[in-house]
Amino acid sequence: MAAVVTEAMVAAFQRDGAVLVKGLWAEWVETLRAGVARNMENPSAAQMATLKPGEPGLFFDDYCNWTRIPEFEQVIRQSDVADVAARLMQSETVQLFHDHVLVKEPGTAKPTPWHTDGPYYFVQGRQTVSFWSPLDPVREASLRCVAGSHLWEKDVLPTRWLSQTDFYPDAGDYMPIPDPDAEGLRVLEWEMEPGDAVAFHYRTLHGARGNTTANRRRAFSLRLVGDDARYVSRPGPTSPPFPGHGMTPGERLREDWFPVLKP
Ligand SMILES: O=C(O)CCC(=O)C(=O)O
């Protein structure tokens, strides 16, 4: 394993729901940059609008492209991310859920809203992890994670980022989105080098600062699951939706669509 995963890091991930993995993809930065460039030149139909007319900058957001962006598949299969994920999740198996690209071009002042990914997904479990990796040095435009939020009892209300409308019909099933700064919650964020990654749980409340710098902030995010993750049905279309998946509650994710990376 090129990236070092210490016992302390495993404990921090389990306790805080987020931990910094230095150099996870340090050797893969150029490959990932090439993949992001290819993705931006050929966005999928799922590419999402993230800024309202008149909001400055450009925030590119697209996902589920690893089958058509060879650089992403190479990193997913050839880097040691699955080993790192297995250690952090304390899981025998590691399965791919999806890839995600989030690019904030210089002058994109809009922060990424606070949210947890879990409620948008049709997969749930204690053993889940996303790796968010900037491909440019990050000093100000960082990812921010609320320590311990993955252990909160209730899910945080999922909303549509642009319109801020509820994602599912019954908002009463969820806790309102906290305001971590106003509420004095412990927020974890790190200065990062290209290829470093924040590993965070699907239930961890997170957001990101705007990019008011003169530099790009390209990020590649990879979502993986472990032994106990199962398909769950949600009260509406999920994000990503994966139309026609045919899975039923309680099943593991189908392996022909979501490859097992480990063992
Ligand atoms: O890159 C960002 O602005 C947000 C990242 C994020 O929310 C994620 O990777 O789940």
The ligand as an SDF file (V2000), in Angstrom:
LIG
                    3D

 10  9  0  0  0  0  0  0  0  0999 V2000
  -16.2630   19.1660   -4.2190 O   0  0  0  0  0  0  0  0  0  0  0  0
  -17.2320   19.6920   -3.6790 C   0  0  0  0  0  0  0  0  0  0  0  0
  -17.4730   20.8960   -3.8120 O   0  0  0  0  0  0  0  0  0  0  0  0
  -18.1650   18.8800   -2.8340 C   0  0  0  0  0  0  0  0  0  0  0  0
  -17.7820   17.4480   -2.7470 C   0  0  0  0  0  0  0  0  0  0  0  0
  -18.8530   16.5720   -2.2310 C   0  0  0  0  0  0  0  0  0  0  0  0
  -19.8700   16.9840   -1.7480 O   0  0  0  0  0  0  0  0  0  0  0  0
  -18.6440   15.1140   -2.3120 C   0  0  0  0  0  0  0  0  0  0  0  0
  -17.6380   14.6570   -2.8540 O   0  0  0  0  0  0  0  0  0  0  0  0
  -19.5360   14.3750   -1.8150 O   0  0  0  0  0  0  0  0  0  0  0  0
  1  2  2  0
  2  3  1  0
  2  4  1  0
  4  5  1  0
  5  6  1  0
  6  7  2  0
  6  8  1  0
  8  9  2  0
  8 10  1  0
M  END
$$$$
